[in-house]
Amino acid sequence: MKKIIATALALVLALGAFSVSVFAKETEEALQFGDDGKFTVLHLTDIQDTYAFKAKTRAYINTILNMTNPDLIVLGGDNIAGFGAGFRLGARIAIDHFMSIFEERGIKVAIVFGNHDDEGQASKQDMMAMYEKYDCFIGCTGFTDGERVGNYNLPIRSSDGSRDAFNIWLLDSGTYRNLDKDQGYAAVNKATLDWYAETSLALEEANGAKVPSLMFQHIIVPEIYDALVEVDEGTEGAVEYKPTEDSETKYYVLPEGAKGQLLECPCPPLYTEGQFETAKERGDVLAIVTGHDHTNTFDVEHEGIRLINSPCVGYASYHNEENIGARVFVLDENDPEDFETYLIDT
C-alpha cells in the first residue's frame, strides 16, 4: 500500500510540471529537401525513462539538438520504460518530458515503438494518441495488424517539390514472440511486409523510379549474424552470443571495413518472416536502422543493405555514460544512395 501511495504521489508531483498542447494537428507540412539539396535526420533511441525523467537526459538531448539542428527526429523505440511508467498518466508524463522539448523547438518528430514502450497500462494505441496531441509530431498509427501499431512512411520531396526524392520507413518490430518473453523478441510480421512491398511499389510507380529509403525499427534483423564474422573464443573484441540455453555459444567481431563498434551481442528475434529478403527484393532500402542494443554503434553492409545501430540516448538503462549517444543522417537529393551518417557522443 505504501508503494502504491508513493507512486501516486510521484505522479501528482510530476503532473505539476506537465504541460502539453491539447490541440490536435489540422495540417501537416510535407517533408522537403532544403535549397541546398540536403535533409538531416536525427535518430534518438532508447530514452527509456519513466515519468521521473532524468535531468541529465533532458540536458543531453538539448545539447544534441543545439549541435545538429535536424529537419526530422526519429525516436527509435523504447522511448519510455512502460514497465516503470505504470499508469496511462505515467506514460503521458514520460512522453511529454521529451516531446515538449521538440514541440518548443518546432522540430518534426516521428516514432517507432520498442519492446518496452507498452509494458505498462498504456497500449501502443494509447501512446500514439498521446503523441498525436503534439503539433510537431508527424507520425501516425498507419498500417496496423493485431498488436502492431505505427507502420507508416514519410516521403521527402525534392527541393523543387516535383517528386519524392527519398523515403523514410517506420516499422513496428513488435515486442516478444507471441508476446512470450521466453520465446525471444518479435520480428516485423508478414502483414507489415506485404504493406511495405505494396507501398514501395506504389511509390515507384508514382515517381517513375524506386525511391531510395532508410528503414527505421527498434529490433535488428537476424541477418546481422550473417554480416558479422564468427571467430574463436578469446578473440580480442569478440562478443559472445548464446540466444537460448540449448544454443551453442558463438563469438563474433565486425567484418573488416565496418564502421563503429560492437560492444554487446546484437539481440534479434530467433526467427524471421522474410523482412531482409523482402527489402532486398524491392531494392529501395539503403539501410535498416535500429536501436535496442544500447552500446552498439556499428554500420555494416550485408548483401547490398547496410545494418546500422545507434546507441541509446537516455541515462536510465544498463549502459554506462561513456556509451550513450545519437546518430545523424545527412541526405543529399542529388546523391541519395551515398548518404552521410555520424555519431554524436559528447
Secondary structure, DSSP 4 states (H G I P E B T S, - for coil): -HHHHHHHHHHHHHHHT-----PPPS--PPEE--TTSEEEEEEEB---B-SS--HHHHHHHHHHHHHH--SEEEE-S--B-HHHH-SHHHHHHHHHHHHHHHHHHT-EEEE---SSTTSSS--HHHHHHHHTTSTTB----BEEETTEEEEEEEEEE-TTSSSEEEEEEE----SBGGG-GGG-B----HHHHHHHHHHHHHHHHHHTS---EEEE-SSPPTTHHHHSEEE-TT-TTPEEE--STTSPPEEEEPPTT-BS---S-----S--SSHHHHHHHH--EEEEEE-SSTT---EEEETTEEEEE--B--SSSSS-GGG--EEEEEEETTSGGG-EEEEE--
